[in-house]
Amino acid sequence: MNSLRYLVAFLFVTAPLALQASHPTIIVNGDPPNITVITNTSFTFGANSSGGGDFSFQNETGQNWTKLDIFVTLPTFQSITCGSVAFVTCTVTTTTPAGASPASYDLVFGPDPNGGILNGELFSINLNNNAVINLDPNGVGDWGPGRDFDAKANFFTPEPGSWMLIALGLTALGGFCIYRRRRPAA
């Protein structure tokens, strides 16, 4: 069953990459060499001096990661290709208004209710151009030399509707407290 999941995920990853032009690419894979153990759900890594690299990690946080957000800032807006075997889905969102520089991105892998990256599981993050077949830790990528990435596992931010409900609840609670203080004693 796992091999079928990986095969389907591999096809979802490779199909878009086969059509891509030269632009930054990020792939979250499995079973890497030279492992860095991650013990916190927030961690950082950086592109090599050629703007790429294949980085190996092991999730030892005590949690299964159903979602992985990777934050990066680039000098200008660019089209970014992303994919994952572990999460199946990947979405690129920008947190910067169109035309502004530098451009900040949130690369969202998941959420995957079936696991994503399990506790104790090995995974890699590949920043190389043509990352599906280029697993060179010293490979070339379009991210820029030494580009920094901030990763947060299981990072969920409330939706605007949730913030509104929280604000409405706090306003009602504050109004009730004021009402009780002003009400004459019986």
N, CA and C of each residue as an Amber inpcrd file, in Angstrom:
protein
   558
   0.8320000  -1.1970000   0.0000000   0.0000000   0.0000000   0.0000000
   0.8710000   1.2530000   0.0000000   1.9690000   1.2550000   0.8280000
   2.8680000   2.4110000   0.8670000   3.5570000   2.6090000  -0.4660000
   3.9410000   1.5000000  -1.1260000   4.6320000   1.6380000  -2.4090000
   3.7000000   2.2380000  -3.4590000   2.4180000   1.8990000  -3.4200000
   1.4540000   2.4940000  -4.3480000   1.3190000   3.9850000  -4.0750000
   1.2710000   4.3610000  -2.8030000   1.1840000   5.7780000  -2.4160000
   2.3930000   6.5400000  -2.9430000   3.5790000   5.9450000  -2.7860000
   4.7970000   6.6070000  -3.2660000   4.8300000   6.6980000  -4.7910000
   4.3440000   5.6710000  -5.4710000   4.3090000   5.6940000  -6.9300000
   3.3830000   6.7940000  -7.4290000   2.1840000   6.8890000  -6.8580000
   1.2400000   7.9370000  -7.2630000   1.8280000   9.3110000  -6.9630000
   2.4150000   9.4690000  -5.7840000   3.0130000  10.7560000  -5.4240000
   4.1670000  11.0970000  -6.3620000   4.9740000  10.0950000  -6.7270000
   6.0850000  10.3270000  -7.6390000   5.5790000  10.8270000  -8.9850000
   4.4870000  10.2490000  -9.4700000   3.9220000  10.6890000 -10.7400000
   3.4110000  12.1190000 -10.6520000   2.7750000  12.4870000  -9.5280000
   2.3050000  13.8580000  -9.3510000   3.4650000  14.8380000  -9.3090000
   4.5960000  14.3990000  -8.7820000   5.7710000  15.2670000  -8.6820000
   6.4690000  15.3870000 -10.0230000   6.6660000  14.2790000 -10.7150000
   7.4740000  14.3090000 -11.9320000   6.7610000  14.9150000 -13.1240000
   5.4510000  14.7630000 -13.2370000   4.7390000  15.3010000 -14.3980000
   4.9160000  16.8120000 -14.5310000   4.6710000  17.6120000 -13.4760000
   4.8630000  19.0560000 -13.6400000   6.3290000  19.4340000 -13.8400000
   7.2350000  18.6880000 -13.2260000   8.6490000  19.0330000 -13.3260000
   9.1910000  18.7780000 -14.7230000   8.6300000  17.8290000 -15.4160000
   9.0920000  17.5440000 -16.7700000   8.7960000  18.7070000 -17.7080000
   7.7870000  19.5050000 -17.3850000   7.3860000  20.6140000 -18.2430000
   7.9660000  21.9610000 -17.8200000   8.6720000  22.0040000 -16.7090000
   9.0860000  23.2930000 -16.1390000  10.2130000  23.9640000 -16.9080000
  10.2040000  25.2770000 -16.8590000  11.3290000  26.0600000 -17.3530000
  12.2930000  26.2300000 -16.1890000  13.3240000  27.0080000 -16.3600000
  14.2910000  27.2110000 -15.2920000  13.7420000  28.1840000 -14.2610000
  13.3930000  27.6710000 -13.0990000  12.9730000  28.4650000 -11.9590000
  13.1520000  27.6250000 -10.7130000  13.1240000  28.2470000  -9.5300000
  13.3850000  27.4890000  -8.2980000  12.4680000  26.2790000  -8.1520000
  13.0610000  25.1710000  -7.7190000  12.3480000  23.9160000  -7.5280000
  12.6510000  23.3850000  -6.1390000  11.6260000  22.8570000  -5.4480000
  11.8300000  22.2340000  -4.1430000  11.0110000  20.9550000  -4.0930000
  11.6440000  19.8620000  -3.6640000  11.0120000  18.5580000  -3.5870000
  11.2890000  17.9810000  -2.1960000  10.2680000  17.4530000  -1.5380000
  10.4500000  16.7430000  -0.2710000  10.3650000  15.2600000  -0.5940000
  11.4860000  14.5250000  -0.4030000  11.6150000  13.1120000  -0.7580000
  11.7590000  12.2440000   0.4860000  12.0270000  10.9720000   0.2870000
  12.2770000  10.0410000   1.3790000  13.6180000   9.3450000   1.2300000
  14.0600000   8.6600000   2.2990000  15.2510000   7.8160000   2.3450000
  16.5500000   8.4590000   1.8740000  17.0240000   9.5240000   2.5300000
  18.2650000  10.1920000   2.1340000  19.5000000   9.6820000   2.8820000
  20.7080000   9.9890000   2.3810000  21.9480000   9.7360000   3.1360000
  22.3260000  10.9670000   3.9630000  23.3630000  10.8720000   4.8100000
  23.9130000  11.9910000   5.6000000  22.8190000  12.7850000   6.3150000
  22.2800000  12.2110000   7.3660000  21.0630000  12.7120000   7.9960000
  21.3430000  13.7190000   9.1050000  20.5500000  14.8070000   9.1270000
  20.5100000  15.7520000  10.2360000  19.2490000  15.4560000  11.0270000
  19.3900000  15.1990000  12.3280000  18.2390000  14.8780000  13.1690000
  17.5370000  16.1710000  13.5680000  16.2180000  16.2120000  13.3660000
  15.3980000  17.3770000  13.7190000  14.6190000  17.0230000  14.9840000
  14.8100000  17.8110000  16.0570000  14.1320000  17.5490000  17.3300000
  13.1130000  18.6230000  17.6820000  12.9290000  19.6030000  16.8030000
  11.9850000  20.6900000  17.0300000  11.1410000  20.8430000  15.7690000
   9.8820000  21.2240000  15.9080000   9.0210000  21.3700000  14.7280000
   9.3600000  22.6130000  13.9100000  10.2560000  23.4660000  14.3920000
  10.7660000  24.6090000  13.6220000  12.2570000  24.4020000  13.4020000
  12.6970000  24.4850000  12.1510000  14.1170000  24.3320000  11.8530000
  14.4540000  25.1500000  10.6190000  15.7470000  25.3810000  10.4000000
  16.1990000  26.1530000   9.2510000  17.2300000  25.3510000   8.4520000
  17.3500000  25.7000000   7.1980000  18.3940000  25.1460000   6.3360000
  18.6570000  26.1700000   5.2500000  19.7500000  26.0070000   4.5270000
  20.1010000  26.9820000   3.4990000  20.6100000  26.3230000   2.2430000
  20.3820000  26.9880000   1.1270000  20.8990000  26.5020000  -0.1540000
  22.4250000  26.5370000  -0.1150000  23.0480000  25.7030000  -0.9040000
  24.5100000  25.6880000  -0.9660000  25.0170000  26.8910000  -1.7680000
  26.3150000  26.9500000  -1.9940000  26.9110000  28.0880000  -2.7040000
  26.5210000  28.1410000  -4.1770000  25.9050000  27.0610000  -4.6880000
  25.4160000  27.0380000  -6.0630000  23.9010000  27.2290000  -6.1380000
  23.2750000  27.5790000  -5.0170000  21.8300000  27.8300000  -4.9930000
  20.9730000  26.5890000  -4.9930000  21.5510000  25.4330000  -4.6890000
  20.8010000  24.1710000  -4.6760000  21.2020000  23.3160000  -3.4990000
  21.2040000  22.0020000  -3.6950000  21.5910000  21.0510000  -2.6640000
  20.4610000  20.0880000  -2.3440000  20.8480000  18.9090000  -1.8660000
  19.9020000  17.8900000  -1.4140000  20.2190000  17.6410000   0.0480000
  19.2850000  18.0120000   0.9440000  19.5260000  17.9940000   2.3870000
  18.7220000  16.8760000   3.0320000  19.3570000  16.1380000   3.9420000
  18.7680000  14.9530000   4.5460000  18.4410000  15.1920000   6.0120000
  17.2510000  14.7550000   6.4310000  16.7780000  14.9830000   7.7930000
  16.0860000  13.7320000   8.3340000  15.9320000  13.7040000   9.6710000
  15.1280000  12.6790000  10.3240000  14.2300000  13.3650000  11.3330000
  12.9320000  13.0910000  11.2760000  11.9600000  13.6630000  12.2090000
  12.0470000  12.9200000  13.5320000  12.6170000  13.5560000  14.5310000
  12.6900000  13.0010000  15.8910000  12.0400000  13.9730000  16.8770000
  10.9040000  14.5510000  16.4820000  10.2100000  15.5350000  17.3210000
   9.1950000  14.8940000  18.2600000   8.9060000  13.6060000  18.0670000
   7.8650000  12.9510000  18.8510000   6.4870000  13.1680000  18.2500000
   6.4140000  13.8060000  17.0760000   5.1400000  14.0780000  16.4110000
   5.1900000  13.6030000  14.9610000   4.0350000  13.1720000  14.4640000
   3.8880000  12.9580000  13.0270000   3.6100000  14.3100000  12.4080000
   4.2590000  14.6030000  11.3090000   4.0600000  15.8840000  10.6290000
   3.0240000  15.6980000   9.5270000   1.8650000  16.2880000   9.7070000
   0.8340000  16.2190000   8.6820000   0.9270000  17.3900000   7.7210000
   1.7230000  18.3940000   8.0770000   1.8830000  19.5810000   7.2360000
   3.2800000  20.1460000   7.4700000   3.8900000  20.6640000   6.4200000
   5.2030000  21.2950000   6.5250000   5.1730000  22.5960000   5.7340000
   5.3600000  23.7210000   6.4300000   5.4520000  25.0400000   5.7900000
   6.9220000  25.4010000   5.6840000   7.3460000  25.8240000   4.5050000
   8.7190000  26.2960000   4.3120000   8.6290000  27.7300000   3.8200000
   9.2540000  28.6440000   4.5660000   9.2070000  30.0690000   4.2650000
  10.5380000  30.4920000   3.6630000  10.4750000  31.2660000   2.5740000
  11.6760000  31.7530000   1.9020000  11.3930000  33.1310000   1.3200000
  12.4200000  33.9670000   1.2870000  12.3230000  35.2930000   0.6690000
  13.2980000  35.3420000  -0.4940000  12.8030000  35.7540000  -1.6600000
  13.6130000  35.8770000  -2.8670000  13.7020000  37.3420000  -3.2640000
  14.7630000  37.7480000  -3.9840000  14.9260000  39.1570000  -4.3550000
  13.7750000  39.6980000  -5.2080000  13.2000000  38.8700000  -6.0760000
  12.1010000  39.2970000  -6.9450000  11.0760000  38.1690000  -7.0230000
   9.8880000  38.4790000  -7.5420000   8.8660000  37.4470000  -7.7340000
   9.3440000  36.4280000  -8.7510000   9.1100000  35.1480000  -8.4520000
   9.4830000  34.0770000  -9.3570000   8.4260000  32.9890000  -9.3050000
   8.3610000  32.2330000 -10.3670000   7.5150000  31.0450000 -10.3810000
   8.2920000  29.9430000  -9.6670000   7.6620000  29.2880000  -8.7070000
   8.3200000  28.2370000  -7.9310000   7.6120000  26.9160000  -8.1940000
   8.3860000  25.8650000  -8.4380000   7.8540000  24.5190000  -8.5960000
   8.1200000  23.7540000  -7.3160000   7.0830000  23.0630000  -6.8150000
   7.2900000  22.2530000  -5.6150000   6.5610000  20.9310000  -5.7710000
   6.9810000  19.9520000  -5.0100000   6.3560000  18.6400000  -5.0380000
   6.7920000  17.8440000  -3.8320000   6.1170000  16.7330000  -3.5880000
   6.4460000  15.9250000  -2.4280000   5.9320000  14.5150000  -2.5970000
   6.7330000  13.5690000  -2.1640000   6.2970000  12.1900000  -2.0800000
   5.5790000  11.9910000  -0.7470000   6.0820000  12.6010000   0.3050000
   5.5430000  12.4110000   1.6430000   4.1800000  13.0550000   1.8350000
   3.9260000  14.2090000   1.2170000   2.6890000  14.9430000   1.4600000
   1.7180000  14.9290000   0.2890000   2.1390000  14.5410000  -0.8680000
   1.3560000  14.4760000  -2.1010000   1.0140000  15.8700000  -2.6250000
   0.5480000  16.7910000  -1.7800000   0.1780000  18.1240000  -2.2540000
   1.2110000  19.1640000  -1.8460000   1.3250000  20.1890000  -2.6650000
   2.1940000  21.3220000  -2.3720000   1.5620000  22.5670000  -2.9780000
   1.5170000  23.6380000  -2.1910000   0.9370000  24.8970000  -2.6400000
   1.9280000  26.0150000  -2.3700000   2.1280000  26.8860000  -3.3510000
   3.0060000  28.0400000  -3.1940000   2.1260000  29.2720000  -3.0390000
   2.2900000  29.9870000  -1.9250000   1.5700000  31.2480000  -1.7270000
   2.5880000  32.3370000  -1.4490000   2.2590000  33.5410000  -1.8710000
   3.1460000  34.6630000  -1.5970000   2.5350000  35.5080000  -0.4860000
   3.3840000  36.0360000   0.3460000   2.9240000  36.9000000   1.4350000
   3.2920000  38.3530000   1.1580000   3.6900000  38.6380000  -0.0760000
   4.1040000  39.9770000  -0.4850000   3.1760000  40.4620000  -1.5930000
   2.7680000  41.7380000  -1.5870000   1.9310000  42.2430000  -2.6840000
   2.6500000  42.1270000  -4.0320000   1.8830000  41.9150000  -5.0880000
   2.4520000  41.7730000  -6.4350000   3.3120000  42.9770000  -6.7900000
   4.4860000  42.7130000  -7.3310000   5.3960000  43.7660000  -7.7650000
   6.3380000  44.2610000  -6.6890000   6.0940000  43.9260000  -5.4300000
   6.9620000  44.3780000  -4.3390000   8.2320000  43.5220000  -4.3040000
   9.2990000  44.1020000  -3.8270000  10.5680000  43.3860000  -3.6720000
  11.1040000  43.6350000  -2.2770000  11.6990000  42.6830000  -1.6370000
  11.8020000  41.2750000  -2.0080000  10.4460000  40.5720000  -1.8700000
  10.3690000  39.3560000  -2.4000000   9.1350000  38.5750000  -2.4030000
   9.2360000  37.4390000  -1.3930000   8.2610000  37.3470000  -0.4840000
   8.2430000  36.2870000   0.5350000   7.2340000  35.2190000   0.1430000
   7.6220000  33.9670000   0.3190000   6.7830000  32.8410000  -0.0630000
   6.5740000  31.8870000   1.1060000   5.4110000  31.2290000   1.1120000
   5.1130000  30.1340000   2.0260000   4.8360000  28.9220000   1.1480000
   5.7150000  27.9250000   1.2090000   5.5640000  26.6880000   0.4540000
   4.9210000  25.6850000   1.3970000   3.6700000  25.3380000   1.1390000
   2.8900000  24.5020000   2.0530000   2.8140000  23.0840000   1.5000000
   3.3960000  22.1340000   2.2270000   3.3370000  20.7220000   1.8870000
   2.2770000  20.0850000   2.7850000   1.2150000  19.5610000   2.1880000
   0.1120000  18.9840000   2.9570000  -1.0260000  19.9790000   3.0630000
  -1.9410000  19.8320000   3.9920000  -1.9270000  18.8160000   5.0510000
  -2.2730000  17.4300000   4.5100000  -1.6850000  16.4320000   5.1390000
  -1.9070000  15.0470000   4.7550000  -2.4470000  14.2900000   5.9660000
  -3.7400000  13.9970000   5.9970000  -4.3200000  13.3180000   7.1540000
  -3.8050000  11.8880000   7.3320000  -3.1360000  11.3390000   6.3160000
  -2.6070000   9.9760000   6.4090000  -1.1890000   9.9240000   6.9370000
  -0.6410000  11.0260000   7.3970000   0.6720000  10.9540000   8.0140000
   1.6400000  12.0170000   7.5780000   1.9580000  12.1390000   6.3100000
   3.0010000  13.0770000   5.9080000   4.3560000  12.4880000   6.2370000
   5.0610000  13.0890000   7.1990000   6.3500000  12.5670000   7.6650000
   6.1420000  12.0770000   9.0930000   6.2630000  10.7890000   9.2890000
   6.0240000  10.1860000  10.5950000   7.2070000  10.4180000  11.5230000
   6.9500000  10.3460000  12.8340000   8.0240000  10.4660000  13.8090000
   9.0430000   9.3470000  13.5630000  10.3150000   9.6980000  13.5270000
  11.3890000   8.7430000  13.2720000  11.6940000   8.5270000  11.8010000
  10.8650000   9.0750000  10.9130000  11.0290000   8.8570000   9.4750000
  12.1140000   9.7570000   8.8850000  12.8160000   9.2250000   7.8810000
  13.8360000   9.9630000   7.1520000  13.1820000  10.7000000   5.9860000
  13.7090000  11.8850000   5.6640000  13.2290000  12.6250000   4.4980000
  14.3330000  13.5400000   4.0130000  14.1910000  14.0370000   2.7940000
  15.1540000  14.9870000   2.2660000  14.4220000  16.1530000   1.6300000
  15.1160000  17.2630000   1.5320000  14.6110000  18.4440000   0.8410000
  15.6140000  18.7520000  -0.2600000  15.1650000  18.7040000  -1.4890000
  16.0290000  18.8510000  -2.6490000  15.7540000  20.1870000  -3.3230000
  16.7680000  21.0390000  -3.3970000  16.6530000  22.3630000  -4.0000000
  17.2950000  22.4270000  -5.3830000  17.7740000  21.3010000  -5.8830000
  18.4780000  21.2810000  -7.1690000  17.5240000  21.4860000  -8.3400000
  18.0510000  22.0490000  -9.4250000  17.3120000  22.0740000 -10.6790000
  17.1220000  20.6360000 -11.1230000  15.9720000  20.3300000 -11.6960000
  15.6320000  18.9670000 -12.0990000  15.8260000  18.0100000 -10.9260000
  15.2410000  18.3840000  -9.7870000  15.4600000  17.6950000  -8.5190000
  15.0430000  16.2360000  -8.5180000  14.1400000  15.8400000  -9.3940000
  13.6680000  14.4640000  -9.4070000  14.8130000  13.4950000  -9.6750000
  15.7590000  13.8790000 -10.5380000  16.8750000  12.9890000 -10.8400000
  18.2180000  13.5280000 -10.3470000  18.2730000  14.7590000  -9.8740000
  19.5260000  15.3510000  -9.4030000  19.5550000  15.3400000  -7.8830000
  20.1560000  14.3100000  -7.2990000  20.2280000  14.1570000  -5.8480000
  21.5760000  14.5830000  -5.2800000  22.3250000  15.3580000  -6.0200000
  23.6580000  15.8020000  -5.6130000  23.5550000  16.8300000  -4.4860000
  24.1760000  16.5720000  -3.3020000  24.1390000  17.5460000  -2.2170000
  24.8300000  18.8650000  -2.5820000  25.6810000  18.8260000  -3.6060000
  26.3670000  20.0300000  -4.0620000  25.8160000  20.5200000  -5.3920000
  24.5930000  20.1060000  -5.7330000  23.9950000  20.4300000  -7.0190000
  23.6500000  21.9040000  -7.1690000  23.3280000  22.2770000  -8.3870000
  23.0130000  23.6540000  -8.7450000  21.4960000  23.8490000  -8.7150000
  21.0670000  24.9870000  -8.1460000  19.6510000  25.3350000  -8.1100000
  19.4680000  26.8150000  -8.3740000  18.2380000  27.2220000  -8.6280000
  17.9410000  28.6240000  -8.9390000  17.5120000  29.4380000  -7.7220000
  17.7940000  28.9700000  -6.5170000  17.3830000  29.6810000  -5.3030000
  18.3160000  30.8390000  -4.9640000  19.5320000  30.8020000  -5.4190000
  20.5300000  31.8120000  -5.0640000  21.4610000  31.2580000  -4.0070000
  22.7420000  31.5930000  -4.0810000  23.7330000  31.0570000  -3.1390000
  23.3820000  31.3800000  -1.6900000  23.4050000  30.3480000  -0.8510000
  23.2020000  30.5380000   0.5830000  21.8020000  30.9840000   0.9900000
  20.8080000  30.8680000   0.1240000  19.4290000  31.2910000   0.4450000
  18.9440000  30.5410000   1.6840000  18.3800000  31.2520000   2.6600000
  17.8930000  30.6500000   3.9000000  16.4240000  30.2640000   3.7980000
  16.0730000  29.1410000   4.4240000  14.7150000  28.6270000   4.4700000
  14.3470000  28.3630000   5.9270000  13.1500000  28.7660000   6.3260000
  12.6200000  28.4650000   7.6600000  11.4950000  27.4670000   7.4820000
  11.5810000  26.3410000   8.1870000  10.5640000  25.2970000   8.0740000
   9.8250000  25.1530000   9.3980000   8.5120000  24.9670000   9.3030000
   7.6690000  24.7610000  10.4750000   6.7340000  23.6020000  10.1900000
   6.8500000  22.5440000  10.9920000   5.9780000  21.3840000  10.8410000
   4.7130000  21.5920000  11.6600000   3.5850000  21.1320000  11.1290000
   2.2800000  21.2360000  11.7990000   1.9510000  22.6640000  12.1840000
   2.2940000  23.6110000  11.3260000   2.0620000  25.0490000  11.5500000
   0.7100000  25.4090000  10.9440000  -0.2700000  25.6340000  11.7950000
  -1.6100000  25.9740000  11.3260000  -1.9550000  27.3630000  11.8250000
  -2.3560000  28.2440000  10.9290000  -2.7840000  29.5810000  11.3070000
  -4.2930000  29.6480000  11.1650000  -4.9720000  30.2970000  12.1130000
  -6.4250000  30.4010000  12.0000000  -6.8320000  31.1780000  10.7500000
  -7.9440000  30.7940000  10.1690000  -8.4810000  31.4980000   9.0160000
  -9.0850000  32.8180000   9.4750000  -9.2680000  33.7890000   8.5700000
  -9.8510000  35.0780000   8.9570000 -11.2090000  34.9360000   9.6390000
 -12.0200000  33.9800000   9.2070000 -13.3200000  33.7650000   9.8530000
 -13.1610000  33.3460000  11.3070000 -12.1420000  32.5420000  11.5910000
 -11.8810000  32.1320000  12.9690000 -11.4670000  33.3200000  13.8240000
 -10.6210000  34.1870000  13.2490000 -10.2180000  35.3950000  13.9860000
 -11.4350000  36.2610000  14.3010000 -12.3560000  36.3740000  13.3500000
 -13.5700000  37.1710000  13.5730000 -14.4180000  36.5800000  14.6940000
 -14.5650000  35.2630000  14.7290000 -15.3340000  34.6230000  15.8000000
 -14.6740000  34.8340000  17.1540000 -13.3600000  34.7560000  17.2060000
 -12.6390000  35.0060000  18.4630000 -12.8610000  36.4450000  18.9080000
 -12.7300000  37.3940000  17.9790000 -12.9340000  38.8120000  18.3110000
 -14.3590000  39.0660000  18.7770000 -15.3380000  38.4600000  18.1160000
 -16.7340000  38.6330000  18.5020000 -16.9850000  38.0680000  19.8980000
 -16.4330000  36.9180000  20.1900000 -16.5780000  36.3110000  21.5160000
 -15.9550000  37.1650000  22.6060000 -14.7370000  37.6870000  22.3430000
 -14.0820000  38.5460000  23.3420000 -14.8410000  39.8480000  23.5400000
 -15.3910000  40.4150000  22.4560000 -16.1880000  41.6390000  22.5730000
 -17.4400000  41.3860000  23.4000000 -18.1280000  40.2760000  23.1530000
 -19.3250000  39.9330000  23.9230000 -18.9810000  39.7210000  25.3880000
 -17.8760000  39.0590000  25.6670000 -17.4510000  38.8320000  27.0550000
 -17.1350000  40.1530000  27.7400000 -16.4430000  41.0580000  27.0370000
 -16.1390000  42.3810000  27.6000000 -17.4030000  43.1790000  27.8670000
 -18.3560000  43.1330000  26.9370000 -19.6270000  43.8370000  27.1250000
 -20.4000000  43.2870000  28.3030000 -20.3970000  41.9750000  28.4780000
 -21.0850000  41.3660000  29.6130000 -20.4650000  41.8020000  30.9350000
 -19.1250000  41.8580000  30.9790000 -18.4400000  42.3000000  32.2150000
 -18.7830000  43.7500000  32.5370000 -18.8070000  44.6160000  31.5270000
 -19.1620000  46.0270000  31.7470000 -20.6070000  46.1210000  32.2240000
 -21.5020000  45.3790000  31.6320000 -22.9130000  45.3760000  32.0280000
 -23.0640000  44.9720000  33.4830000 -22.3460000  43.9350000  33.9130000
 -22.4530000  43.4680000  35.3020000 -21.9380000  44.5020000  36.2860000
 -20.8910000  45.2410000  35.9180000 -20.3420000  46.2610000  36.8180000
 -21.2880000  47.4590000  36.9440000 -21.9810000  47.8190000  35.8790000
 -22.8470000  48.9860000  35.8970000 -24.2410000  48.6910000  36.4430000
 -24.6370000  47.4520000  36.4820000 -25.9570000  47.0890000  36.9660000
 -26.0600000  47.4170000  38.4530000 -27.1490000  48.0940000  38.8770000
 -27.2980000  48.4350000  40.2880000 -27.4380000  47.1710000  41.1660000
 -26.8470000  47.2320000  42.3510000 -26.9010000  46.1140000  43.2760000
 -28.3260000  45.9600000  43.8060000 -28.8060000  44.7510000  43.9590000
 -30.1730000  44.5200000  44.4400000 -30.2590000  44.4800000  45.9250000
